[in-house]
Amino acid sequence: MGLVWIKGSPKRSAEREQFWRMRTAGLRDEEIAQQISIHPSTLDGWARARGGVAPRPKSGPSGRFLTEDDRITIGLRHAAGATNAEIAAEIGKHPSTIGRELKRNSDPLRSATNVTRSYHPKRAQRRADVRAERPKTGKLRADVNPELHDYVQARLTLRWSPEQIAKSLPMAFPDRLDMRVSHETIYQAIYVQGRGALRRELASCLRTGRAVRRPKRRSDERRPRVPAELLISERPAEVTDRSVPGHWEGDLIVGANNGSA
């Protein structure tokens, strides 16, 4: 089937989702264009509109997330005095997942002597649903957290990598949880249009200097570091017999105090 031109601005979500799935899997845009019969320039426009960053899948939560049934089990077993490890074994999760869930979604109960925490599964599920809503307001937007925005933008101008910036934040602001951001969030704030939390031209300050992120290639498509014609096993016979002075080999040995070589 030949390639076809898609007039106008294509908004067919099925083709876009298929494009991003195949691109994330490592296929080149030319290969994808042949398979889904859309012109490469259209695919290039889709990629550039998001800075080469694949959108979040629209499917439901994967198996690594807690479901409402999981939270009900956690609530019942926690109230009965079960440990995090026992609850985790029952629902097939890691104990640290149970600990984070109880810490994040429990409500403080203050009394005259101390503060305890109470876990309500239904309320915890509502909180999780709110956190999972998309799209979210960009954390690096100047009107959301101007201090974080200015800190990240200033260091990008100094040619710090997003990884360096993300790791420096806990050291620069040890008691400020609002001054935390991942390196992936910084990349997306630069590349993805519509999240314009950082100036798009800051992409030139990144060490790659790319305006669009490149997808990861399949291992079998990586270029060999040494071309085949440079392998020693393939060298010509006249090089092997050292009949020409230019084909001789030698080792440089330097004596004490550079006295001999």
Secondary structure by P-SEA (a helix, b strand, c coil): cbbbbbccccccaaaaaaaaaaaaacccaaaaaaaacccaaaaaaaaaaacccccccccccccccccaaaaaaaaaaaaacccaaaaaaaacccaaaaaaaaaccbbbbbcccbbbbbbbaaaaaaaaaaaacccccccccccccaaaaaaaaaaaaacccaaaaaaaccccccccccccccaaaaaaaccccccccccccccccccccccccccccccccccccccccccccccccccccccccccbbbbbbbccccccc
